[in-house]
């Protein structure tokens, strides 16, 4: 009986201690920098992308882009500027849009090896990235290109150190949870786990 009461008291104290942490984490996240999400398409007109293992260059550089189909925080934007980047020189400024909603997008910090997909009339090239908005908010997502080069020839050119001539087709951005939000979610999980333990003790 004494052992049961001791376990019940410990579980109750753990739950009580976790609640302020969960609350603090959630409220801190609410007051942190805005996390931008969404994406847009671009018809590729007037801007040529040259993709290699060492990076992607645009001609002209910087180049002007007109945002096509838009989602999320890009709905009010119409134009932007795109910049060449070298993989060895990251972080590197990539795209600047706005100024209507104040989004200044954005520096690339890391890139994943491109994924090639055969499509009608050519190949789609998608590059996953991590990046930073100008306000310090983290982001992850992917950049899409298309090329008239066949799937086999595009992969062969890339792997062999050659250049793929392509068109920039758009980008998708997903916000990375802020550390405070992760702390809050972790604390909520601890509350729920301890609550279940308390119920099992009572039975």
Buried (B, 14 or more C-beta within 10 A) or exposed (E): EEEEEEBBEBBBEBBEEBEEBBEBBBEBBEEBEEBBBBBBBBBBEEBBBBBBEEBBBBEEEBBEBEBEEBEBBBEEBEEBBBBBBEBEEBBBBBBBBBEEEEBBBBBBBEBEEBEBEEEEEBBBBBBBBBBBBBEEBBBBBBBBBBBEBEBEBBBEBBEEEEBBBBBBBBBBBBBBEBEBBEBBBBBBEBBEBBBEBBEEBEE
